[in-house]
């Protein structure tokens, strides 16, 4: 028998988030084509840089919700959620229970999910590791205990699914099906779940964008020349237009992009991940140094 989760709330919220993220990215691109030099330049650049990846993640979550299904028969239990597939022989399901509706921690940890699309994993109290493929909170969930973890699901007809499971167990299995566990191995998912990688990449990008916004704001208000270097005696030299200072955040952004791409290449292998962390930390260091250089140059403005 095949069951489906309730989708309406999750789809409506997901479509709202998709419209916001995709709309923000489109607005940023449109503004970059229409405005010249402005203190808001960093904002219009940040919108597509951050909005487009977020829109892609939300779109994949919506795809998962649209394709979600739970199937139980005499031989096994199956979950499909987007590109994720779980197939378990019915004999390997040690227990099925209705969770306590007051279990506040019965939700995924960090990740992209929202009410109506509850996907992810988390260690929950006495249960241990719980993997979520659900569209409702604890009040509408069922927990299936496997050998190494729990599965949290939310069939629309929870009582009907529970009864179907009991009936199939009584009938007995005709043959043992293979256990299958397929998960989309997106590199960005692995990076996002790594707090050190997430922090280094985010800080490096944030330093570049904030420096761009700060210099765009300061440069638009300056009518005098600014130094773009110092002589061997520490005296400012090479006075240029204030807009030339924008080369510094562009340099920081280019360094971040190169280090990010090279770091992703190295991050794929566990033994090379320290090198990836080192590259991303280098982008943070360069961003900090360019911040210091910018403040020093502006302090010596004529």
C-alpha positions in Angstrom: 0.0 0.0 0.0 1.2 3.5 -0.9 0.7 6.5 1.3 1.6 10.2 0.8 2.4 13.0 3.2 0.2 16.1 3.4 1.8 18.6 1.1 -0.2 21.8 0.9 1.3 23.7 3.8 4.9 22.8 2.8 4.3 23.6 -0.9 2.8 27.0 -0.1 5.6 28.0 2.2 8.2 26.6 -0.2 6.8 28.5 -3.1 6.8 31.7 -1.0 10.5 31.1 -0.1 11.3 30.4 -3.8 9.6 33.6 -4.9 11.5 35.6 -2.3 15.0 34.1 -3.1 14.6 34.0 -6.9 13.0 37.5 -6.8 15.9 38.9 -4.8 18.4 37.5 -7.2 16.5 38.9 -10.2 16.2 42.3 -8.5 20.0 42.4 -7.8 20.8 41.6 -11.4 18.4 44.2 -12.7 19.7 46.9 -10.5 23.3 46.1 -11.4 22.4 46.8 -15.0 20.5 50.0 -14.3 22.6 51.9 -11.7 26.0 53.3 -11.7 28.3 53.9 -8.8 26.3 53.8 -5.6 26.6 53.1 -1.9 24.1 50.2 -2.5 26.4 48.5 -4.9 27.3 45.8 -2.4 23.7 45.0 -1.8 22.8 44.5 -5.4 25.8 42.2 -5.8 25.0 40.2 -2.7 21.4 39.6 -3.7 22.2 37.3 -6.7 25.3 35.8 -5.1 23.2 34.6 -2.1 19.7 34.4 -3.6 20.4 32.1 -6.5 22.0 29.2 -4.5 19.2 29.6 -1.9 16.6 29.4 -4.6 18.1 26.2 -6.0 18.1 24.5 -2.6 14.4 25.5 -2.0 13.5 24.2 -5.4 15.1 20.8 -4.7 13.2 20.6 -1.4 10.0 21.3 -3.2 10.8 18.6 -5.7 11.3 16.2 -2.8 8.0 17.1 -1.3 6.2 16.6 -4.6 7.6 13.1 -5.1 7.4 12.0 -1.5 5.7 8.6 -0.8 5.7 5.8 1.8 5.0 2.2 0.7 4.5 -0.8 2.9 3.8 -4.4 1.8 4.5 -8.0 3.0 8.2 -7.8 2.1 9.3 -4.3 3.2 8.9 -0.6 3.7 10.0 2.0 1.2 10.4 5.8 1.4 11.0 8.0 -1.6 11.7 11.7 -1.1 13.2 13.4 -4.2 16.4 11.6 -5.0 16.6 10.0 -1.6 15.4 6.3 -1.4 15.1 4.1 1.6 14.1 0.4 1.3 14.0 -1.8 4.4 13.0 -5.4 4.8 9.9 -5.5 7.0 11.7 -7.9 9.4 14.3 -5.2 10.0 11.8 -2.7 11.3 12.1 -3.4 15.0 9.4 -1.1 16.2 6.8 1.5 15.1 5.5 4.1 17.5 3.5 7.3 17.7 5.8 9.9 19.2 4.8 12.2 22.1 3.3 15.3 20.6 5.1 17.4 23.2 8.5 16.3 22.1 9.9 19.7 21.2 13.2 18.5 19.9 11.7 16.1 17.3 12.8 18.1 14.3 16.0 18.2 12.2 19.1 20.1 13.2 20.8 22.8 11.0 19.8 22.7 7.3 17.3 23.9 4.9 13.8 22.9 6.1 10.6 24.6 7.1 7.2 23.6 8.6 5.5 21.4 6.0 8.9 20.1 4.7 10.8 18.6 7.6 13.9 16.9 6.1 17.2 16.2 7.8 18.7 14.4 10.7 19.4 15.0 14.4 20.3 13.1 17.6 17.2 13.3 19.7 17.4 12.5 23.5 17.0 8.8 24.3 16.1 7.9 20.7 19.5 8.6 19.3 19.9 9.4 15.6 16.6 10.3 13.9 16.3 10.8 10.1 13.3 12.9 9.1 11.2 12.5 5.9 8.0 14.2 7.1 5.7 17.1 6.5 4.2 17.6 10.0 5.5 17.9 13.5 5.5 15.3 16.2 1.7 15.4 16.3 1.4 13.8 12.9 4.6 11.6 12.8 5.3 8.0 13.1 8.7 6.7 14.2 10.2 3.5 12.7 13.1 2.0 14.6 15.9 0.4 12.5 19.1 -1.2 13.6 21.2 2.0 13.5 18.6 4.9 13.6 15.0 5.9 13.6 13.0 7.1 10.6 10.4 9.9 11.2 7.6 9.9 8.6 4.2 11.5 8.4 1.7 9.6 6.1 -1.5 11.6 5.6 -3.5 8.7 6.9 -1.3 7.8 9.9 -3.7 5.3 11.5 -4.2 3.6 8.1 -0.5 3.3 7.6 0.0 1.9 11.1 -2.8 -0.7 10.5 -1.3 -1.6 7.1 2.0 -2.3 8.8 0.4 -4.5 11.5 -1.5 -6.4 8.8 1.6 -7.0 6.7 3.5 -8.2 9.7 0.8 -10.7 10.5 0.7 -12.0 6.9 4.5 -12.6 6.9 7.1 -12.0 4.2 7.2 -13.8 0.9 10.9 -13.1 0.3 13.5 -10.9 1.8 14.2 -7.8 -0.2 17.6 -6.1 -0.2 18.1 -3.1 2.1 18.7 0.0 0.0 19.8 3.4 1.2 20.4 6.1 -1.4 21.0 9.7 -0.7 22.0 12.4 -3.1 25.6 13.2 -2.3 25.7 16.9 -3.1 29.0 18.4 -2.3 27.4 21.6 -1.2 25.3 19.6 1.3 28.4 18.1 2.9 30.0 21.5 3.0 27.0 23.1 4.6 26.8 20.5 7.3 30.4 21.1 8.2 30.3 24.0 10.6 34.0 24.9 10.1 33.8 24.9 6.4 30.5 26.8 6.5 32.0 29.4 8.9 35.2 30.0 6.9 33.4 30.3 3.5 30.7 32.6 4.9 33.2 34.8 6.7 35.4 35.1 3.7 32.5 36.1 1.5 31.1 38.4 4.1 34.4 40.3 4.5 34.5 41.0 0.7 30.9 42.2 0.5 31.1 44.3 3.6 34.3 45.9 2.3 32.6 46.6 -1.0 29.6 48.3 0.7 31.8 50.3 3.1 34.1 51.6 0.4 31.2 52.4 -2.0 29.6 54.4 0.8 32.8 56.3 1.7 33.9 56.8 -1.9 30.6 58.3 -3.0 30.9 61.0 -0.3 34.5 61.9 -1.0 35.4 64.7 -3.4 39.2 64.5 -2.8 41.8 62.1 -4.1 42.9 59.2 -1.9 46.3 57.5 -1.7 46.7 54.1 -3.3 50.0 53.2 -1.8 52.9 54.3 0.4 56.5 55.2 -0.3 59.5 53.4 1.4 59.3 56.0 4.2 55.6 55.3 4.9 54.3 58.5 3.3 51.1 58.2 1.1 51.6 58.4 -2.6 49.8 57.5 -5.9 46.7 59.6 -5.2 43.8 58.4 -7.3 40.0 58.9 -7.6 38.0 57.4 -4.6 36.3 54.9 -7.0 39.7 53.2 -7.5 39.4 51.9 -4.0 36.8 49.4 -5.2 39.6 47.4 -6.7 40.4 46.2 -3.2 37.1 44.4 -2.5 37.2 43.1 -6.0 40.6 41.7 -5.3 39.3 40.2 -2.0 36.3 38.7 -3.9 38.5 37.2 -6.6 40.8 35.6 -3.9 37.7 34.2 -2.1 36.3 32.8 -5.4 39.6 31.1 -6.4 40.1 29.7 -2.9 36.5 28.5 -2.7 36.7 26.6 -6.0 40.0 25.0 -5.2 38.9 24.2 -1.7 35.8 22.5 -3.0 38.0 20.3 -5.3 40.1 19.3 -2.3 37.1 18.9 0.1 35.9 15.9 -1.9 38.5 13.7 -0.2 38.7 13.3 3.5 42.5 13.3 3.6 42.7 16.6 1.8 40.1 18.5 3.8 42.8 20.3 6.0 44.1 21.8 2.8 40.6 23.0 1.9 40.2 24.6 5.3 43.6 26.3 4.8 42.6 27.8 1.5 39.3 29.1 2.9 41.2 30.5 5.9 43.5 32.3 3.5 40.6 34.1 1.9 39.5 35.2 5.4 43.1 36.4 6.1 43.3 38.3 2.7 39.9 39.9 3.4 41.1 41.1 6.8 44.3 42.5 5.4 42.5 44.4 2.7 40.1 45.8 5.3 43.2 47.1 7.2 44.7 48.5 4.1 41.5 50.3 3.1 41.1 51.9 6.5 44.8 53.0 6.4 44.4 54.5 3.0 41.2 56.4 3.9 42.9 57.7 7.1 45.5 59.4 4.8 43.0 61.0 2.5 43.8 64.5 1.4 
